[in-house]
Amino acid sequence: MSSGCKFAGISDELPLSEILIGERIKMTSYNYKEGKKRILDILNAKLEVKEKEIPNDENFTYSNGYYGWITAVFVDIRESSKIFSLDNKEKTSKIIRSFTSEVIEILRDNDKMREIGIRGDCVYAIYSSPKISDIVEYCDRAYYINTFINMLNKLLDTKGYRNIDVGIGISTAKELVVKAGRKDTGINNKVWIGDAVTKASNLSSIGSKNDKKRICMSTITYSNIIDSCIEKNGEKSKGWFKYYKDEDYGPYYNCSIIKTQFDEWIDNGMV
């Protein structure tokens, strides 16, 4: 009889080459009494929350927090499981790297950026946005990303790779931001408590779905940028946005604005 390990619900035995024979198991040790003391220290400590523009990382401590306007932009690959399941792992890696590299390049260069990163198949950036002009700029970056996806797909075509599509979520709100983690370990990060980050992430998950356009923005974002659109492009720009109300995520505006000169360059062969 085989001594191989089995997982519940899986009939195949774990291959012998993947079984660690004779390895000593290290058990976890947690000093819960010291843990209680640390929690009480946090709960009893004074915490100052400042209502002002969200600052850079060096201004955050474990005894303060900030409450201010931010805008989050999330770019999520549609049906990424189909890309990740490709048999050609080299091809998959190149597609993902091409996507993340240039989306980060478009999002990163701004002195009001407070966080940028990758979550699975999604690239995101979070910015301080105390002025309407800030929000207009961040939306402009989303228009560049929307156009970039057209360029990427044409380049993927030349290699015989499958095309990708994305959802781009943008949301603006006032959020509480605190530094969280384990003090004196170097393991910490900012936690964004409010509507903007969550909503941008959710909106990115519905962009391009059901024949909708890639960019989905919150109603607050829309209300802050529409006057600028009208000023630059006239009343016709109102027609670029369509209002939706999602059962799960609430109201938002959908559009597919592109950067015209960039898009014409793509159509003309990118030379």
C-alpha positions as CSV (number, residue, x, y, z in Angstrom):
1,M,0.0,0.0,0.0
2,S,1.3,3.4,-0.9
3,S,2.2,5.8,1.9
4,G,1.7,8.9,-0.2
5,C,-0.2,11.9,1.2
6,K,-3.7,12.7,-0.1
7,F,-5.7,15.9,-0.1
8,A,-9.4,15.8,0.6
9,G,-11.4,15.5,-2.6
10,I,-8.4,14.7,-4.8
11,S,-7.9,11.1,-5.8
12,D,-4.3,11.4,-7.1
13,E,-1.6,10.8,-4.6
14,L,1.1,13.4,-4.1
15,P,4.2,12.3,-6.1
16,L,6.9,10.8,-4.0
17,S,9.4,13.5,-5.3
18,E,7.2,16.2,-3.7
19,I,7.1,14.6,-0.2
20,L,9.6,15.8,2.3
21,I,10.9,12.8,4.2
22,G,12.1,13.1,7.7
23,E,11.9,16.9,7.9
24,R,11.4,18.2,11.4
25,I,8.3,20.4,11.7
26,K,8.9,23.8,13.4
27,M,5.9,24.8,15.5
28,T,4.7,28.4,15.7
29,S,5.3,30.2,19.0
30,Y,3.2,33.3,19.9
31,N,3.5,35.1,23.2
32,Y,-0.1,36.1,23.7
33,K,0.5,37.8,27.0
34,E,3.0,40.2,25.4
35,G,0.5,40.5,22.6
36,K,-2.2,41.7,25.1
37,K,0.2,44.4,26.4
38,R,1.0,45.6,22.9
39,I,-2.7,45.9,22.0
40,L,-3.4,47.8,25.2
41,D,-0.5,50.2,24.5
42,I,-2.0,50.9,21.1
43,L,-5.6,51.3,22.4
44,N,-4.5,53.6,25.3
45,A,-2.0,55.8,23.3
46,K,-3.0,59.2,22.1
47,L,-3.6,59.4,18.3
48,E,-3.7,62.7,16.5
49,V,-5.7,62.8,13.2
50,K,-4.9,65.8,11.1
51,E,-7.4,67.0,8.5
52,K,-5.1,68.2,5.7
53,E,-3.5,67.1,2.5
54,I,-2.2,63.6,2.7
55,P,1.6,63.9,3.1
56,N,4.5,61.8,2.1
57,D,5.4,58.6,4.0
58,E,8.0,60.2,6.3
59,N,5.3,62.3,7.9
60,F,3.4,59.2,9.1
61,T,4.1,57.8,12.6
62,Y,2.3,55.3,14.8
63,S,0.8,58.2,16.8
64,N,-0.8,60.1,14.0
65,G,-3.2,59.8,11.0
66,Y,-4.4,62.1,8.2
67,Y,-7.8,62.8,6.7
68,G,-7.9,64.3,3.3
69,W,-8.9,64.1,-0.4
70,I,-7.4,61.3,-2.5
71,T,-7.9,59.9,-5.9
72,A,-7.2,56.2,-6.7
73,V,-6.6,54.7,-10.2
74,F,-6.8,50.9,-10.6
75,V,-6.1,49.1,-13.9
76,D,-7.3,45.5,-13.9
77,I,-6.8,42.9,-16.7
78,R,-10.0,41.3,-17.9
79,E,-10.2,37.5,-17.9
80,S,-6.6,37.3,-16.7
81,S,-7.1,33.6,-15.7
82,K,-7.1,32.8,-19.5
83,I,-3.8,34.6,-19.9
84,F,-2.2,33.0,-16.8
85,S,-3.4,29.6,-17.9
86,L,-1.5,29.8,-21.2
87,D,0.8,26.8,-21.7
88,N,3.6,29.0,-22.9
89,K,4.9,30.5,-19.7
90,E,7.4,32.7,-21.5
91,K,4.7,34.3,-23.6
92,T,2.5,34.8,-20.5
93,S,5.4,36.5,-18.6
94,K,6.1,38.9,-21.5
95,I,2.4,39.9,-21.8
96,I,2.2,40.6,-18.0
97,R,5.5,42.5,-17.9
98,S,4.6,44.6,-20.9
99,F,1.3,45.6,-19.3
100,T,2.7,46.4,-15.8
101,S,5.8,48.2,-17.0
102,E,4.0,50.8,-19.1
103,V,1.0,51.3,-16.8
104,I,3.4,52.0,-13.9
105,E,5.4,54.4,-16.2
106,I,2.2,56.3,-17.0
107,L,1.0,56.5,-13.4
108,R,4.2,57.0,-11.4
109,D,5.7,60.4,-12.2
110,N,3.8,62.8,-9.9
111,D,4.9,64.5,-6.7
112,K,1.4,63.9,-5.1
113,M,1.5,60.1,-5.6
114,R,1.3,58.5,-2.2
115,E,1.3,54.8,-3.2
116,I,1.8,52.7,-6.3
117,G,1.9,48.9,-6.7
118,I,0.7,45.7,-8.2
119,R,-2.0,43.5,-6.8
120,G,-2.2,40.3,-8.7
121,D,-3.2,41.3,-12.2
122,C,-4.0,44.9,-11.3
123,V,-1.7,48.0,-11.2
124,Y,-2.9,50.8,-9.0
125,A,-1.8,54.3,-7.8
126,I,-3.1,56.5,-5.1
127,Y,-2.7,60.3,-5.2
128,S,-3.4,63.2,-2.9
129,S,-5.9,65.4,-4.7
130,P,-6.7,68.6,-2.8
131,K,-7.4,70.5,-6.0
132,I,-9.8,69.9,-8.9
133,S,-6.8,70.3,-11.3
134,D,-5.2,67.3,-9.6
135,I,-8.2,65.1,-10.3
136,V,-8.3,66.3,-13.9
137,E,-4.6,65.2,-14.3
138,Y,-5.1,61.7,-12.8
139,C,-8.0,61.2,-15.2
140,D,-5.8,62.3,-18.1
141,R,-3.4,59.5,-17.1
142,A,-6.3,57.0,-17.3
143,Y,-6.9,58.3,-20.9
144,Y,-3.3,57.6,-21.7
145,I,-3.6,54.1,-20.3
146,N,-6.8,53.5,-22.3
147,T,-4.9,54.5,-25.5
148,F,-1.8,52.5,-24.5
149,I,-3.8,49.3,-24.4
150,N,-4.6,49.8,-28.1
151,M,-0.9,50.1,-28.8
152,L,0.0,47.1,-26.7
153,N,-2.6,44.9,-28.5
154,K,-1.2,45.9,-31.9
155,L,2.3,45.0,-30.7
156,L,1.0,41.7,-29.4
157,D,-0.6,41.0,-32.8
158,T,2.8,41.3,-34.4
159,K,4.0,38.5,-32.2
160,G,0.9,36.3,-32.6
161,Y,0.0,36.8,-28.9
162,R,-3.5,37.1,-27.7
163,N,-4.9,40.6,-27.0
164,I,-5.8,41.8,-23.5
165,D,-8.5,44.2,-22.3
166,V,-8.7,46.1,-19.0
167,G,-11.0,47.9,-16.7
168,I,-9.8,51.2,-15.4
169,G,-11.4,52.4,-12.2
170,I,-11.1,56.0,-10.8
171,S,-12.5,57.2,-7.6
172,T,-12.2,60.4,-5.5
173,A,-13.1,60.7,-1.8
174,K,-11.9,62.0,1.6
175,E,-10.1,59.2,3.4
176,L,-8.5,58.5,6.7
177,V,-5.0,57.2,6.3
178,V,-2.9,55.6,9.0
179,K,0.4,53.9,9.3
180,A,-0.2,50.3,10.4
181,G,2.0,47.3,11.0
182,R,4.3,45.9,13.8
183,K,6.4,48.6,15.4
184,D,10.2,48.1,15.4
185,T,10.0,45.3,12.8
186,G,10.1,47.5,9.6
187,I,6.9,45.7,8.5
188,N,4.4,48.4,8.0
189,N,2.2,50.1,5.4
190,K,-0.4,52.8,5.0
191,V,-4.0,51.8,5.4
192,W,-6.6,53.7,3.4
193,I,-9.9,53.9,5.2
194,G,-12.8,55.3,3.1
195,D,-14.5,55.0,-0.2
196,A,-11.9,56.0,-2.9
197,V,-9.6,53.0,-2.9
198,T,-12.3,50.4,-2.5
199,K,-14.5,52.0,-5.1
200,A,-11.7,52.4,-7.7
201,S,-10.8,48.8,-7.3
202,N,-14.4,47.7,-7.6
203,L,-15.0,49.9,-10.7
204,S,-11.9,48.5,-12.4
205,S,-13.5,45.1,-12.1
206,I,-16.5,46.1,-14.2
207,G,-14.8,48.2,-16.9
208,S,-15.0,46.6,-20.4
209,K,-17.7,44.2,-19.2
210,N,-20.9,43.7,-21.1
211,D,-19.7,45.8,-24.0
212,K,-19.1,48.8,-21.7
213,K,-16.1,51.0,-22.2
214,R,-12.9,50.6,-20.2
215,I,-12.9,53.6,-17.9
216,C,-15.3,53.7,-15.0
217,M,-15.2,56.7,-12.6
218,S,-17.1,57.6,-9.5
219,T,-19.7,60.3,-9.5
220,I,-17.4,62.5,-7.3
221,T,-14.6,62.2,-9.8
222,Y,-16.9,62.9,-12.7
223,S,-18.4,66.0,-11.1
224,N,-14.9,67.4,-10.6
225,I,-13.6,66.9,-14.1
226,I,-16.7,67.5,-16.4
227,D,-16.3,71.3,-16.4
228,S,-12.7,71.0,-17.5
229,C,-13.8,68.6,-20.3
230,I,-16.5,71.1,-21.5
231,E,-14.1,74.0,-21.3
232,K,-11.5,72.2,-23.5
233,N,-13.9,70.3,-25.9
234,G,-17.3,72.0,-25.7
235,E,-20.7,70.7,-24.6
236,K,-20.3,67.6,-26.9
237,S,-17.9,66.1,-24.2
238,K,-20.9,65.4,-22.0
239,G,-21.8,62.7,-24.5
240,W,-18.6,60.9,-23.9
241,F,-19.8,59.8,-20.5
242,K,-22.7,57.4,-19.7
243,Y,-24.2,57.1,-16.3
244,Y,-24.8,53.6,-14.8
245,K,-26.0,52.4,-11.5
246,D,-24.5,49.0,-10.5
247,E,-26.4,46.8,-8.1
248,D,-23.3,46.0,-6.1
249,Y,-21.1,49.1,-6.5
250,G,-23.5,52.0,-6.9
251,P,-23.5,54.8,-9.4
252,Y,-20.6,55.6,-11.8
253,Y,-19.8,57.1,-15.2
254,N,-18.4,55.0,-18.0
255,C,-16.3,56.4,-20.9
256,S,-13.5,55.4,-23.4
257,I,-11.7,58.7,-23.8
258,I,-8.4,58.4,-25.7
259,K,-5.4,60.7,-26.4
260,T,-6.0,61.6,-30.0
261,Q,-2.4,62.2,-31.2
262,F,-1.2,59.1,-29.5
263,D,-4.0,57.0,-31.1
264,E,-3.4,58.4,-34.5
265,W,0.3,57.5,-34.2
266,I,-0.8,53.9,-33.4
267,D,-3.1,53.8,-36.4
268,N,-0.4,55.2,-38.7
269,G,2.0,52.3,-38.0
270,M,3.8,53.6,-34.9
271,V,6.9,54.9,-36.8
